[in-house]
Amino acid sequence: MAEQLRFDLGDGDRTGGQLRVAVFASGQGSNFQALADAAADGKLGGSIELLVCDRASAPVVERARRAGIDAWVFDSSAYASREAYEGEILAELQRRGVGLVVLAGYMRILTPVLVDAYAGRMINIHPSLLPAFPGMHAIRQALNYGVKVTGVTIHFVDGGLDSGPIIAQRALEIGEGESEASLAERIHAAENALYPWAVRGFAEGRISLDGRRALVSAGAGAGADDDSADK
């Protein structure tokens, strides 16, 4: 069953009326850290209310503890189905008033239980220029295919695999003979810069959906310091 790790934060409203965010992650948590740092600096446009993680040993759980952010850690094998544990997660998100779900290296495919409940309010980051190279090992896919440019995509989550409307992209040229490790390092740095920008845009009401198109309007904090964001 799920284990909620509470770090003595209390139950009071810590958001000051700002957007409440939940981050889902399974691994190292570099994007989680970038988001947590932005929130601590008042640059996220909201607060990170909760980390949801499917691995108790994942380093991201320790990052949450150090940042003073509650973590909801669950063992998927304790549930009869994905829908069962997602139902518990959804109840916790609703109890906390979470308005945006941010997937940051969460390695489980979501069911309609969460996807439908947070339609238009759930975003993901992917290490390629979608629709190229969806799914696992996108960096390796790009290198093996021989493309000269790859990058990072932030998109809304829908029922498909990395198929939701695209919010922002950043392109990176691949160096001649560049290794997977080198490219991964540069892509992760781009992700860490771009993801807080997108969350802030959502919090400020500047990101909306028009069918398949995600529309991003200009405004305060609209990425003026990040000219490489495709907005």
N, CA, C and O of each residue as an XYZ file, in Angstrom:
924
protein
N       0.838     -1.193      0.000
C       0.000      0.000      0.000
C       0.879      1.252      0.000
O       2.091      1.180      0.204
N       0.252      2.373     -0.228
C       1.012      3.618     -0.301
C       1.508      4.025      1.064
O       0.824      3.844      2.072
N       2.691      4.571      1.087
C       3.257      5.118      2.314
C       3.430      6.613      2.107
O       4.159      7.044      1.214
N       2.767      7.389      2.923
C       2.903      8.835      2.814
C       4.001      9.274      3.755
O       3.886      9.099      4.968
N       5.056      9.837      3.219
C       6.156     10.324      4.030
C       5.920     11.788      4.340
O       6.045     12.648      3.468
N       5.581     12.064      5.583
C       5.307     13.440      5.975
C       6.512     13.949      6.747
O       6.994     13.289      7.668
N       6.983     15.092      6.378
C       8.208     15.615      6.950
C       7.923     16.748      7.929
O       8.591     17.782      7.925
N       6.899     16.522      8.781
C       6.559     17.473      9.845
C       6.278     18.866      9.311
O       6.729     19.867      9.868
N       5.523     18.912      8.221
C       5.213     20.200      7.619
C       3.913     20.775      8.142
O       3.660     21.970      7.983
N       3.085     19.953      8.761
C       1.785     20.442      9.205
C       0.792     20.441      8.062
O       1.140     20.163      6.915
N      -0.462     20.760      8.393
C      -1.530     20.670      7.407
C      -2.026     22.028      6.941
O      -3.023     22.097      6.223
N      -1.361     23.112      7.326
C      -1.834     24.438      6.960
C      -1.647     24.739      5.486
O      -0.893     24.061      4.788
N      -2.349     25.773      5.021
C      -2.224     26.201      3.629
C      -0.902     26.920      3.469
O      -0.682     27.981      4.052
N       0.008     26.311      2.646
C       1.337     26.900      2.474
C       1.472     27.599      1.142
O       2.574     28.004      0.773
N       0.357     27.754      0.393
C       0.464     28.245     -0.975
C       0.164     29.725     -1.125
O       0.496     30.318     -2.151
N      -0.458     30.335     -0.123
C      -0.816     31.744     -0.255
C      -1.735     31.996     -1.430
O      -1.677     33.063     -2.041
N      -2.587     31.029     -1.761
C      -3.509     31.194     -2.880
C      -2.914     30.863     -4.231
O      -3.609     30.963     -5.242
N      -1.652     30.472     -4.286
C      -1.018     30.134     -5.552
C      -1.366     28.708     -5.980
O      -1.928     27.924     -5.215
N      -1.013     28.403     -7.220
C      -1.237     27.074     -7.769
C      -0.516     26.020     -6.935
O       0.640     26.195     -6.551
N      -1.216     24.931     -6.665
C      -0.610     23.796     -5.973
C      -0.198     22.753     -7.010
O      -1.000     22.356     -7.856
N       1.045     22.319     -6.938
C       1.635     21.420     -7.926
C       2.001     20.098     -7.256
O       2.486     20.081     -6.125
N       1.765     18.992     -7.961
C       2.290     17.686     -7.564
C       3.249     17.221     -8.646
O       2.937     17.296     -9.834
N       4.414     16.743     -8.238
C       5.419     16.240     -9.169
C       5.488     14.722     -9.035
O       5.599     14.196     -7.928
N       5.422     14.023    -10.161
C       5.567     12.569    -10.196
C       6.961     12.257    -10.733
O       7.338     12.763    -11.789
N       7.729     11.435    -10.025
C       9.078     11.086    -10.458
C       9.436      9.703     -9.940
O       8.857      9.220     -8.968
N      10.408      9.069    -10.610
C      10.807      7.707    -10.245
C      12.302      7.550    -10.004
O      12.729      6.511     -9.502
N      13.109      8.547    -10.346
C      14.546      8.320    -10.356
C      15.371      9.334     -9.601
O      15.117      9.622     -8.431
N      16.374      9.877    -10.296
C      17.327     10.786     -9.664
C      16.684     12.090     -9.217
O      17.006     12.615     -8.151
N      15.776     12.609    -10.031
C      15.043     13.799     -9.623
C      15.694     15.120     -9.962
O      15.498     16.094     -9.236
N      16.470     15.193    -11.047
C      17.100     16.472    -11.389
C      16.057     17.510    -11.793
O      16.186     18.684    -11.447
N      15.031     17.090    -12.517
C      13.971     18.037    -12.863
C      13.160     18.424    -11.638
O      12.761     19.581    -11.501
N      12.909     17.474    -10.747
C      12.242     17.802     -9.486
C      13.038     18.864     -8.739
O      12.467     19.818     -8.212
N      14.362     18.696     -8.696
C      15.197     19.656     -7.983
C      15.114     21.038     -8.613
O      15.046     22.043     -7.906
N      15.120     21.091     -9.935
C      15.008     22.384    -10.617
C      13.687     23.058    -10.288
O      13.641     24.272    -10.088
N      12.617     22.283    -10.230
C      11.307     22.837     -9.892
C      11.264     23.276     -8.436
O      10.734     24.342     -8.122
N      11.819     22.458     -7.545
C      11.832     22.807     -6.124
C      12.652     24.066     -5.877
O      12.262     24.915     -5.075
N      13.788     24.193     -6.565
C      14.618     25.393     -6.414
C      13.874     26.627     -6.906
O      13.929     27.683     -6.274
N      13.178     26.497     -8.031
C      12.411     27.627     -8.558
C      11.300     28.021     -7.597
O      11.042     29.208     -7.393
N      10.642     27.025     -7.004
C       9.583     27.320     -6.036
C      10.151     28.033     -4.819
O       9.554     28.987     -4.320
N      11.301     27.572     -4.340
C      11.922     28.190     -3.169
C      12.331     29.630     -3.446
O      12.329     30.465     -2.541
N      12.680     29.919     -4.688
C      13.089     31.275     -5.075
C      11.909     32.150     -5.484
O      12.103     33.298     -5.882
N      10.687     31.622     -5.393
C       9.505     32.388     -5.781
C       9.356     32.562     -7.273
O       8.699     33.504     -7.718
N       9.955     31.668     -8.069
C       9.940     31.808     -9.523
C       9.084     30.756    -10.227
O       9.090     30.673    -11.455
N       8.345     29.950     -9.451
C       7.549     28.887    -10.058
C       6.101     29.294    -10.264
O       5.390     28.676    -11.057
N       5.659     30.319     -9.564
C       4.268     30.735     -9.666
C       3.330     29.897     -8.829
O       2.112     30.043     -8.937
N       3.862     29.029     -8.003
C       3.060     28.167     -7.155
C       3.950     27.393     -6.210
O       5.156     27.629     -6.140
N       3.350     26.465     -5.482
C       4.103     25.654     -4.530
C       4.047     24.191     -4.943
O       3.058     23.739     -5.520
N       5.110     23.456     -4.647
C       5.092     22.010     -4.844
C       4.498     21.398     -3.590
O       5.116     21.399     -2.525
N       3.307     20.885     -3.731
C       2.552     20.353     -2.602
C       2.951     18.926     -2.272
O       2.871     18.509     -1.116
N       3.384     18.167     -3.291
C       3.593     16.738     -3.089
C       4.495     16.160     -4.168
O       4.420     16.548     -5.334
N       5.357     15.220     -3.758
C       6.063     14.333     -4.683
C       5.367     12.984     -4.647
O       5.101     12.453     -3.569
N       5.070     12.427     -5.809
C       4.541     11.069     -5.920
C       5.625     10.210     -6.560
O       6.126     10.534     -7.638
N       5.989      9.108     -5.890
C       7.095      8.272     -6.364
C       6.741      6.803     -6.168
O       6.109      6.430     -5.179
N       7.156      5.979     -7.118
C       6.874      4.547     -7.063
C       8.062      3.726     -6.586
O       8.015      2.497     -6.631
N       9.125      4.379     -6.131
C      10.319      3.668     -5.665
C      10.826      4.326     -4.387
O      11.284      5.468     -4.406
N      10.739      3.594     -3.275
C      11.156      4.156     -1.990
C      12.639      4.502     -1.974
O      13.059      5.403     -1.248
N      13.447      3.780     -2.783
C      14.891      4.002     -2.791
C      15.331      5.071     -3.781
O      16.523      5.364     -3.872
N      14.409      5.654     -4.514
C      14.776      6.641     -5.536
C      15.394      7.878     -4.892
O      14.862      8.377     -3.900
N      16.498      8.384     -5.427
C      17.120      9.583     -4.866
C      16.193     10.785     -4.804
O      16.393     11.669     -3.970
N      15.183     10.840     -5.667
C      14.274     11.984     -5.647
C      13.538     12.088     -4.316
O      13.154     13.187     -3.915
N      13.333     10.974     -3.624
C      12.652     11.013     -2.326
C      13.494     11.790     -1.316
O      12.964     12.580     -0.534
N      14.796     11.564     -1.336
C      15.686     12.319     -0.450
C      15.726     13.791     -0.843
O      15.812     14.661      0.024
N      15.665     14.074     -2.123
C      15.613     15.479     -2.554
C      14.370     16.162     -1.989
O      14.434     17.308     -1.546
N      13.246     15.458     -2.005
C      12.018     16.022     -1.445
C      12.169     16.267      0.051
O      11.746     17.305      0.561
N      12.764     15.321      0.746
C      12.949     15.482      2.191
C      13.783     16.717      2.494
O      13.447     17.502      3.381
N      14.880     16.883      1.745
C      15.750     18.037      1.984
C      15.046     19.351      1.662
O      15.326     20.378      2.280
N      14.133     19.315      0.695
C      13.411     20.529      0.302
C      12.194     20.792      1.187
O      11.539     21.825      1.046
N      11.887     19.868      2.095
C      10.726     20.043      2.956
C       9.411     19.832      2.241
O       8.414     20.480      2.557
N       9.406     18.926      1.274
C       8.209     18.644      0.476
C       7.716     17.239      0.802
O       8.498     16.288      0.807
N       6.434     17.109      1.071
C       5.852     15.804      1.364
C       6.036     14.853      0.191
O       6.033     15.266     -0.969
N       6.198     13.569      0.512
C       6.314     12.539     -0.526
C       5.284     11.448     -0.287
O       5.058     11.022      0.846
N       4.667     11.007     -1.364
C       3.726      9.886     -1.338
C       4.403      8.766     -2.115
O       4.459      8.795     -3.344
N       4.919      7.773     -1.382
C       5.670      6.678     -1.985
C       4.818      5.416     -1.915
O       4.302      5.071     -0.852
N       4.672      4.732     -3.038
C       3.817      3.553     -3.058
C       4.525      2.369     -3.702
O       5.443      2.532     -4.506
N       4.078      1.182     -3.330
C       4.577     -0.075     -3.881
C       3.504     -0.628     -4.808
O       2.465     -1.101     -4.348
N       3.751     -0.569     -6.094
C       2.724     -0.974     -7.056
C       2.334     -2.441     -6.903
O       1.208     -2.820     -7.225
N       3.261     -3.272     -6.411
C       2.966     -4.703     -6.281
C       1.936     -4.991     -5.195
O       1.405     -6.099     -5.121
N       1.652     -4.007     -4.358
C       0.675     -4.193     -3.286
C      -0.756     -3.964     -3.759
O      -1.702     -4.121     -2.988
N      -0.913     -3.594     -5.020
C      -2.240     -3.278     -5.552
C      -2.640     -4.280     -6.623
O      -1.788     -4.858     -7.298
N      -3.925     -4.477     -6.767
C      -4.435     -5.418     -7.764
C      -4.301     -4.884     -9.181
O      -4.246     -5.661    -10.135
N      -4.248     -3.560     -9.329
C      -4.196     -2.967    -10.664
C      -3.618     -1.563    -10.587
O      -3.521     -0.972     -9.511
N      -3.239     -1.043    -11.744
C      -2.791      0.352    -11.801
C      -3.914      1.291    -11.401
O      -3.685      2.303    -10.739
N      -5.129      0.950    -11.806
C      -6.272      1.799    -11.470
C      -6.457      1.900     -9.963
O      -6.891      2.935     -9.456
N      -6.129      0.827     -9.246
C      -6.314      0.834     -7.793
C      -5.384      1.835     -7.119
O      -5.829      2.636     -6.297
N      -4.082      1.798     -7.461
C      -3.199      2.751     -6.787
C      -3.387      4.167     -7.322
O      -3.205      5.135     -6.585
N      -3.746      4.294     -8.585
C      -4.006      5.642     -9.088
C      -5.243      6.252     -8.427
O      -5.319      7.468     -8.253
N      -6.203      5.416     -8.063
C      -7.365      5.923     -7.347
C      -6.978      6.521     -6.012
O      -7.512      7.558     -5.619
N      -6.051      5.879     -5.304
C      -5.575      6.419     -4.030
C      -4.794      7.716     -4.248
O      -4.950      8.683     -3.502
N      -3.957      7.718     -5.277
C      -3.193      8.933     -5.570
C      -4.134     10.081     -5.902
O      -3.958     11.196     -5.409
N      -5.133      9.812     -6.735
C      -6.081     10.856     -7.118
C      -6.790     11.427     -5.898
O      -6.969     12.641     -5.795
N      -7.190     10.569     -4.982
C      -7.863     11.048     -3.773
C      -6.955     11.980     -2.977
O      -7.415     12.981     -2.429
N      -5.660     11.650     -2.915
C      -4.722     12.508     -2.180
C      -4.507     13.834     -2.906
O      -4.436     14.884     -2.266
N      -4.403     13.798     -4.218
C      -4.251     15.038     -4.981
C      -5.457     15.944     -4.771
O      -5.311     17.151     -4.580
N      -6.628     15.363     -4.806
C      -7.845     16.156     -4.628
C      -7.945     16.695     -3.208
O      -8.384     17.826     -2.998
N      -7.540     15.890     -2.240
C      -7.575     16.350     -0.852
C      -6.687     17.571     -0.650
O      -7.008     18.463      0.135
N      -5.574     17.601     -1.365
C      -4.620     18.695     -1.230
C      -4.929     19.865     -2.159
O      -4.262     20.897     -2.091
N      -5.913     19.721     -3.009
C      -6.250     20.801     -3.923
C      -5.225     21.023     -5.010
O      -5.015     22.158     -5.438
N      -4.575     19.952     -5.468
C      -3.551     20.063     -6.512
C      -4.199     20.470     -7.830
O      -5.161     19.847     -8.280
N      -3.663     21.520     -8.442
C      -4.208     22.028     -9.691
C      -3.404     21.673    -10.919
O      -3.893     21.822    -12.038
N      -2.160     21.197    -10.734
C      -1.307     20.833    -11.867
C      -0.459     19.639    -11.476
O       0.180     19.639    -10.424
N      -0.454     18.615    -12.330
C       0.412     17.454    -12.157
C       1.550     17.562    -13.160
O       1.325     17.754    -14.355
N       2.777     17.437    -12.660
C       3.979     17.577    -13.474
C       4.727     16.246    -13.452
O       5.195     15.814    -12.399
N       4.839     15.601    -14.599
C       5.582     14.351    -14.703
C       7.043     14.673    -14.986
O       7.364     15.367    -15.951
N       7.923     14.159    -14.130
C       9.347     14.484    -14.236
C      10.165     13.202    -14.094
O      10.786     12.956    -13.059
N      10.152     12.398    -15.141
C      10.851     11.127    -15.076
C      10.068     10.078    -14.318
O      10.648      9.250    -13.615
N       8.749     10.109    -14.457
C       7.884      9.099    -13.834
C       7.762      7.938    -14.807
O       7.305      8.115    -15.936
N       8.171      6.745    -14.371
C       8.378      5.643    -15.302
C       7.207      4.666    -15.379
O       7.390      3.503    -15.741
N       6.024      5.127    -15.044
C       4.841      4.279    -15.162
C       3.846      4.914    -16.128
O       3.640      6.128    -16.125
N       3.236      4.072    -16.951
C       2.206      4.554    -17.865
C       0.936      4.809    -17.070
O       0.481      3.949    -16.316
N       0.375      5.976    -17.240
C      -0.814      6.357    -16.490
C      -2.079      5.820    -17.150
O      -2.137      5.640    -18.366
N      -3.080      5.571    -16.327
C      -4.380      5.121    -16.817
C      -5.329      6.317    -16.891
O      -4.995      7.404    -16.418
N      -6.507      6.124    -17.482
C      -7.487      7.213    -17.518
C      -7.927      7.711    -16.145
O      -8.479      8.806    -16.040
N      -7.693      6.929    -15.090
C      -8.063      7.390    -13.746
C      -7.443      8.755    -13.472
O      -8.133      9.670    -13.024
N      -6.150      8.897    -13.737
C      -5.463     10.169    -13.514
C      -5.489     11.061    -14.743
O      -5.687     12.271    -14.629
N      -5.291     10.475    -15.919
C      -5.213     11.288    -17.139
C      -6.509     12.048    -17.370
O      -6.480     13.233    -17.704
N      -7.632     11.391    -17.201
C      -8.918     12.055    -17.426
C      -9.217     13.073    -16.332
O      -9.746     14.150    -16.609
N      -8.878     12.732    -15.088
C      -9.158     13.647    -13.976
C      -8.363     14.936    -14.106
O      -8.822     15.995    -13.678
N      -7.163     14.853    -14.698
C      -6.310     16.034    -14.834
C      -6.102     16.416    -16.303
O      -5.055     16.956    -16.662
N      -7.075     16.142    -17.133
C      -6.993     16.547    -18.539
C      -6.805     18.057    -18.637
O      -7.566     18.828    -18.052
N      -5.782     18.466    -19.383
C      -5.475     19.887    -19.498
C      -4.756     20.458    -18.299
O      -4.462     21.653    -18.258
N      -4.468     19.607    -17.312
C      -3.777     20.050    -16.097
C      -2.657     19.085    -15.721
O      -2.273     18.991    -14.555
N      -2.137     18.371    -16.714
C      -1.029     17.436    -16.504
C      -0.037     17.608    -17.642
O      -0.413     17.554    -18.813
N       1.233     17.814    -17.300
C       2.254     18.030    -18.315
C       3.416     17.069    -18.109
O       3.626     16.543    -17.016
N       4.167     16.854    -19.189
C       5.307     15.942    -19.171
C       6.460     16.584    -19.926
O       6.261     17.455    -20.772
N       7.667     16.141    -19.605
C       8.849     16.584    -20.340
C       9.509     15.358    -20.952
O       9.617     14.313    -20.311
N       9.950     15.495    -22.205
C      10.491     14.353    -22.945
C      11.792     14.766    -23.628
O      11.870     15.861    -24.187
N      12.828     13.899    -23.593
C      14.142     14.269    -24.126
C      14.300     14.051    -25.624
O      15.255     13.412    -26.066
N      13.367     14.580    -26.402
C      13.508     14.615    -27.859
C      12.596     15.709    -28.387
O      11.803     16.283    -27.639
N      12.710     15.992    -29.663
C      11.798     16.931    -30.312
C      10.618     16.131    -30.850
O      10.615     15.701    -32.004
N       9.633     15.942    -30.008
C       8.445     15.201    -30.436
C       7.800     15.867    -31.651
O       7.845     17.092    -31.764
N       7.203     15.099    -32.559
C       6.851     13.686    -32.404
C       7.960     12.685    -32.719
O       7.690     11.485    -32.770
N       9.187     13.131    -32.931
C      10.288     12.199    -33.166
C      10.700     11.523    -31.857
O      10.771     12.166    -30.809
N      10.964     10.255    -31.930
C      11.547      9.464    -30.847
C      10.744      9.501    -29.544
O      11.268      9.899    -28.504
N       9.488      9.092    -29.597
C       8.717      8.967    -28.357
C       9.151      7.721    -27.582
O       9.895      6.885    -28.095
N       8.680      7.612    -26.352
C       8.933      6.415    -25.567
C      10.295      6.408    -24.900
O      10.930      7.449    -24.727
N      10.732      5.210    -24.528
C      11.969      5.031    -23.771
C      13.208      5.271    -24.639
O      13.168      5.130    -25.861
N      14.300      5.635    -23.977
C      15.619      5.756    -24.598
C      15.616      6.703    -25.793
O      16.203      6.401    -26.832
N      14.963      7.837    -25.644
C      14.840      8.780    -26.755
C      16.188      9.343    -27.186
O      16.409      9.577    -28.374
N      17.082      9.560    -26.245
C      18.406     10.102    -26.590
C      19.177      9.089    -27.428
O      19.801      9.445    -28.427
N      19.129      7.842    -27.022
C      19.796      6.781    -27.783
C      19.154      6.616    -29.155
O      19.848      6.416    -30.152
N      17.837      6.701    -29.202
C      17.143      6.607    -30.492
C      17.644      7.676    -31.460
O      17.899      7.394    -32.631
N      17.781      8.901    -30.962
C      18.216     10.004    -31.820
C      19.626      9.771    -32.346
O      19.903      9.994    -33.525
N      20.519      9.319    -31.462
C      21.894      9.057    -31.884
C      21.947      7.915    -32.893
O      22.655      8.004    -33.896
N      21.213      6.859    -32.635
C      21.242      5.708    -33.546
C      20.654      6.042    -34.909
O      21.085      5.497    -35.926
N      19.674      6.934    -34.931
C      19.047      7.306    -36.197
C      19.947      8.231    -37.012
O      19.836      8.300    -38.236
N      20.835      8.936    -36.325
C      21.761      9.815    -37.020
C      21.261     11.223    -37.253
O      21.792     11.925    -38.114
N      20.253     11.659    -36.511
C      19.772     13.031    -36.685
C      20.841     14.018    -36.224
O      21.688     13.687    -35.394
N      20.796     15.212    -36.760
C      21.774     16.245    -36.421
C      21.283     17.172    -35.317
O      22.072     17.869    -34.679
N      19.974     17.169    -35.102
C      19.368     18.037    -34.090
C      18.367     17.215    -33.286
O      17.567     16.469    -33.849
N      18.421     17.359    -31.979
C      17.411     16.774    -31.107
C      17.045     17.838    -30.078
O      17.263     19.026    -30.319
N      16.498     17.439    -28.949
C      16.166     18.469    -27.977
C      15.229     17.996    -26.899
O      15.245     16.834    -26.493
N      14.404     18.931    -26.441
C      13.512     18.722    -25.302
C      12.119     19.202    -25.690
O      11.970     20.214    -26.374
N      11.105     18.472    -25.250
C       9.716     18.857    -25.490
C       8.934     18.820    -24.185
O       9.040     17.861    -23.420
N       8.152     19.860    -23.932
C       7.171     19.857    -22.848
C       5.798     19.793    -23.496
O       5.500     20.560    -24.411
N       4.964     18.877    -23.022
C       3.655     18.693    -23.661
C       2.597     18.334    -22.629
O       2.901     17.825    -21.550
N       1.345     18.610    -22.987
C       0.234     18.121    -22.185
C       0.149     16.605    -22.321
O       0.538     16.042    -23.345
N      -0.355     15.956    -21.294
C      -0.498     14.503    -21.306
C      -1.903     14.133    -21.762
O      -2.897     14.661    -21.264
N      -1.963     13.209    -22.726
C      -3.245     12.650    -23.143
C      -3.168     11.132    -23.030
O      -2.288     10.611    -22.345
N      -4.063     10.425    -23.680
C      -4.101      8.978    -23.544
C      -3.061      8.231    -24.346
O      -2.956      7.012    -24.214
N      -2.286      8.915    -25.176
C      -1.279      8.259    -25.997
C       0.106      8.318    -25.385
O       0.286      8.814    -24.273
N       1.089      7.804    -26.124
C       2.474      7.787    -25.676
C       3.185      9.042    -26.162
O       3.490      9.165    -27.348
N       3.449      9.973    -25.253
C       4.141     11.227    -25.593
C       3.478     11.923    -26.776
O       4.156     12.450    -27.658
N       2.152     11.918    -26.787
C       1.412     12.389    -27.958
C       0.575     13.637    -27.713
O      -0.123     14.087    -28.621
N       0.623     14.209    -26.512
C      -0.221     15.349    -26.201
C       0.247     16.635    -26.854
O       1.366     16.699    -27.362
N      -0.598     17.666    -26.848
C      -0.258     18.958    -27.449
C       1.044     19.536    -26.889
O       1.283     19.516    -25.682
N       1.874     20.047    -27.790
C       3.210     20.530    -27.421
C       3.138     21.963    -26.910
O       2.568     22.843    -27.556
N       3.728     22.179    -25.738
C       3.766     23.498    -25.107
C       5.025     24.259    -25.504
O       4.956     25.432    -25.871
N       6.170     23.595    -25.432
C       7.442     24.268    -25.723
C       8.480     23.240    -26.130
O       8.413     22.077    -25.732
N       9.446     23.688    -26.934
C      10.555     22.839    -27.340
C      11.845     23.642    -27.349
O      11.848     24.852    -27.577
N      12.927     22.948    -27.100
C      14.256     23.547    -27.241
C      15.115     22.596    -28.060
O      15.218     21.410    -27.745
N      15.724     23.115    -29.101
C      16.544     22.298    -29.995
C      18.012     22.355    -29.594
O      18.518     23.395    -29.173
N      18.682     21.218    -29.732
C      20.115     21.115    -29.467
C      20.783     20.403    -30.637
O      20.322     19.347    -31.070
N      21.859     20.974    -31.144
C      22.625     20.297    -32.183
C      23.435     19.166    -31.565
O      23.956     19.292    -30.457
N      23.533     18.064    -32.292
C      24.319     16.923    -31.838
C      25.717     17.037    -32.426
O      25.885     17.144    -33.641
N      26.710     17.014    -31.562
C      28.086     17.131    -32.018
C      28.546     15.887    -32.765
O      28.074     14.781    -32.500
N      29.468     16.076    -33.695
C      30.010     14.950    -34.449
C      30.685     13.980    -33.488
O      31.610     14.356    -32.768
N      30.224     12.732    -33.475
C      30.799     11.731    -32.595
C      30.420     11.889    -31.134
O      31.034     11.263    -30.270
N      29.427     12.709    -30.838
C      29.050     12.947    -29.439
C      28.528     11.669    -28.795
O      27.803     10.894    -29.419
N      28.903     11.462    -27.552
C      28.480     10.269    -26.829
C      27.079     10.443    -26.264
O      26.583     11.562    -26.132
N      26.456      9.335    -25.938
C      25.134      9.385    -25.320
C      25.194     10.109    -23.981
O      24.286     10.869    -23.647
N      26.253      9.880    -23.214
C      26.378     10.521    -21.903
C      26.493     12.031    -22.035
O      25.881     12.775    -21.268
N      27.280     12.484    -23.012
C      27.451     13.921    -23.219
C      26.147     14.572    -23.647
O      25.773     15.628    -23.137
N      25.460     13.940    -24.583
C      24.197     14.498    -25.056
C      23.154     14.490    -23.945
O      22.389     15.444    -23.801
N      23.120     13.423    -23.164
C      22.165     13.348    -22.058
C      22.398     14.469    -21.059
O      21.444     15.052    -20.543
N      23.652     14.772    -20.785
C      23.965     15.850    -19.844
C      23.449     17.189    -20.360
O      22.895     17.977    -19.593
N      23.625     17.451    -21.650
C      23.157     18.721    -22.206
C      21.630     18.780    -22.262
O      21.033     19.830    -22.027
N      21.016     17.657    -22.571
C      19.553     17.627    -22.612
C      18.973     17.832    -21.222
O      17.993     18.560    -21.063
N      19.560     17.207    -20.222
C      19.054     17.382    -18.860
C      19.193     18.830    -18.407
O      18.318     19.350    -17.715
N      20.279     19.478    -18.789
C      20.439     20.893    -18.444
C      19.356     21.738    -19.104
O      18.825     22.665    -18.492
N      19.030     21.416    -20.353
C      17.958     22.143    -21.043
C      16.614     21.896    -20.376
O      15.814     22.820    -20.234
N      16.360     20.661    -19.968
C      15.120     20.342    -19.262
C      15.004     21.138    -17.971
O      13.955     21.703    -17.664
N      16.097     21.172    -17.222
C      16.087     21.865    -15.929
C      15.792     23.345    -16.077
O      15.206     23.952    -15.180
N      16.189     23.937    -17.200
C      15.920     25.355    -17.437
C      14.502     25.588    -17.944
O      13.866     26.576    -17.577
N      14.007     24.691    -18.782
C      12.737     24.923    -19.465
C      11.515     24.550    -18.629
O      10.472     25.193    -18.742
N      11.631     23.526    -17.799
C      10.449     23.045    -17.081
C       9.885     24.073    -16.096
O       8.673     24.287    -16.090
N      10.709     24.718    -15.266
C      10.146     25.741    -14.371
C       9.454     26.866    -15.136
O       8.439     27.393    -14.681
N       9.995     27.234    -16.289
C       9.362     28.264    -17.122
C       7.953     27.848    -17.513
O       7.026     28.656    -17.450
N       7.784     26.581    -17.921
C       6.470     26.107    -18.353
C       5.484     26.058    -17.194
O       4.323     26.434    -17.353
N       5.933     25.600    -16.036
C       5.037     25.546    -14.877
C       4.594     26.949    -14.486
O       3.429     27.169    -14.154
N       5.522     27.893    -14.526
C       5.144     29.267    -14.200
C       4.141     29.809    -15.220
O       3.191     30.499    -14.851
N       4.350     29.503    -16.481
C       3.398     29.949    -17.496
C       2.007     29.407    -17.247
O       1.019     30.121    -17.416
N       1.921     28.142    -16.844
C       0.621     27.557    -16.521
C       0.026     28.255    -15.303
O      -1.159     28.589    -15.292
N       0.841     28.475    -14.286
C       0.357     29.111    -13.061
C      -0.171     30.513    -13.323
O      -1.115     30.959    -12.671
N       0.438     31.207    -14.278
C       0.034     32.577    -14.600
C      -1.106     32.629    -15.612
O      -1.521     33.712    -16.025
N      -1.611     31.473    -16.012
C      -2.732     31.433    -16.941
C      -2.369     31.769    -18.367
O      -3.237     32.166    -19.144
N      -1.103     31.621    -18.736
C      -0.650     31.986    -20.079
C      -0.601     30.808    -21.046
O      -0.292     30.980    -22.225
N      -0.906     29.612    -20.544
C      -0.888     28.425    -21.392
C      -2.299     27.860    -21.463
O      -2.921     27.584    -20.437
N      -2.793     27.693    -22.676
C      -4.153     27.188    -22.861
C      -4.172     26.208    -24.026
O      -3.203     26.094    -24.776
N      -5.281     25.508    -24.164
C      -5.434     24.514    -25.219
C      -6.498     24.940    -26.213
O      -7.567     25.415    -25.832
N      -6.189     24.763    -27.507
C      -7.155     24.977    -28.575
C      -7.068     23.764    -29.491
O      -6.309     23.762    -30.459
N      -7.848     22.737    -29.181
C      -7.735     21.489    -29.919
C      -6.376     20.858    -29.704
O      -5.980     20.599    -28.568
N      -5.647     20.607    -30.808
C      -4.314     20.018    -30.723
C      -3.238     21.045    -30.411
O      -2.084     20.676    -30.191
N      -3.585     22.305    -30.389
C      -2.584     23.350    -30.213
C      -2.569     23.852    -28.778
O      -3.608     24.180    -28.204
N      -1.365     23.906    -28.209
C      -1.167     24.562    -26.920
C      -0.732     25.989    -27.202
O       0.269     26.212    -27.882
N      -1.470     26.945    -26.688
C      -1.205     28.356    -26.936
C      -0.511     28.968    -25.730
O      -0.936     28.768    -24.592
N       0.560     29.715    -25.984
C       1.319     30.366    -24.919
C       1.330     31.855    -25.192
O       1.858     32.299    -26.212
N       0.752     32.629    -24.289
C       0.708     34.078    -24.451
C       1.835     34.727    -23.675
O       2.342     34.161    -22.707
N       2.228     35.924    -24.106
C       3.286     36.661    -23.430
C       2.757     37.242    -22.134
O       1.550     37.403    -21.951
N       3.684     37.555    -21.233
C       3.292     38.148    -19.964
C       4.455     38.141    -19.010
O       5.566     37.759    -19.377
N       4.211     38.558    -17.796
C       5.266     38.588    -16.789
C       5.830     37.188    -16.607
O       5.084     36.220    -16.465
N       7.161     37.089    -16.612
C       7.801     35.799    -16.436
C       7.638     34.880    -17.618
O       7.699     33.661    -17.465
N       7.434     35.433    -18.787
C       7.133     34.605    -19.956
C       8.366     34.066    -20.645
O       8.301     33.675    -21.811
N       9.476     34.037    -19.954
C      10.673     33.463    -20.539
C      11.544     34.493    -21.220
O      12.269     34.164    -22.158
N      11.487     35.753    -20.760
C      12.289     36.805    -21.379
C      13.771     36.525    -21.266
O      14.564     36.983    -22.088
N      14.147     35.759    -20.230
C      15.553     35.426    -20.051
C      15.923     34.119    -20.738
O      17.042     33.631    -20.581
N      15.004     33.558    -21.487
C      15.209     32.257    -22.115
C      14.775     32.321    -23.569
O      13.714     31.814    -23.934
N      15.593     32.939    -24.386
C      15.222     33.181    -25.774
C      15.134     31.902    -26.592
O      14.582     31.905    -27.693
N      15.673     30.805    -26.063
C      15.662     29.580    -26.851
C      14.397     28.779    -26.665
O      14.229     27.748    -27.316
N      13.507     29.212    -25.805
C      12.237     28.499    -25.651
C      11.356     28.788    -26.855
O      11.217     29.937    -27.273
N      10.766     27.742    -27.406
C       9.840     27.895    -28.519
C       8.465     28.130    -27.934
O       7.831     27.184    -27.467
N       7.986     29.355    -27.943
C       6.760     29.710    -27.231
C       5.687     30.100    -28.223
O       4.571     30.436    -27.825
